[in-house]
Amino acid sequence: MKNIVILISGRGSNMEAIVRACAGERWNARIAAVLSNRADAAGLAFAREHGIATEVVEHRAFATRDAFDAELARRIEAHSPDIVVLAGFMRILGADFVHRFEGRLVNIHPSLLPAFPGLETHRRALAAGCKVAGASVHFVTTDLDHGPIIGQAVVPVLAGDSEGALAERVLAEEHRLYPLAIRWLVDEQLVCRDGVVQHLDGEPQLLADAAGRR
Ligand code: GRF
């Protein structure tokens, strides 16, 4: 049984999708804990209601980023994690932290990486006139929102889309993609060579059902 630790900062809808899939699909894994850097993260309530241990490590309580990272790492390690999942975790993690969990630390980003790392991805995709948008699950490296891509989901950008409408369309796919990607990790179905992640069975690491064929 693999131990999964999930880090959130807010709403936690991706965490929720992973918790539901883990239970519903009977993964060979357990959600060992949900940690947040904010006590007011809405997602903590869902985790508690589902009997999952929750912990808060307030970043504001630490004088330096390194001190926060060190305490966070200590608290994560206490759960002997096989997989550490960043799900809307809004703190940049330093090199020591990333190296400590490298290979088992994953993130979801609401763009088709390597396009649009960082914030306001949907606004930037619309401004660039992109015709597709989406989300990427990737291994975390010391480069913000970069790292070997585990899977991607693609959605169309529709004429007249607002930032909110596009974000909503992408988020619905995130909720399918992230559990799928974590399940591949739980089942040890991925191999990473030279920065390229492939599924052992050659399964497409792509969700494109919502890509709106004409
Ligand atoms: C998601 O769009 C995710 O891609 C990004 O932050 C958002 C988190 O949403 N990293 P939630 O907290 O999972 O609902």
Residues whose N, C-alpha, C, O or C-beta is under 5 A from the ligand:
A	BS01	GRF	G10 R11 G12 S13 N14 M15 A87 G88 I108 H109 P110
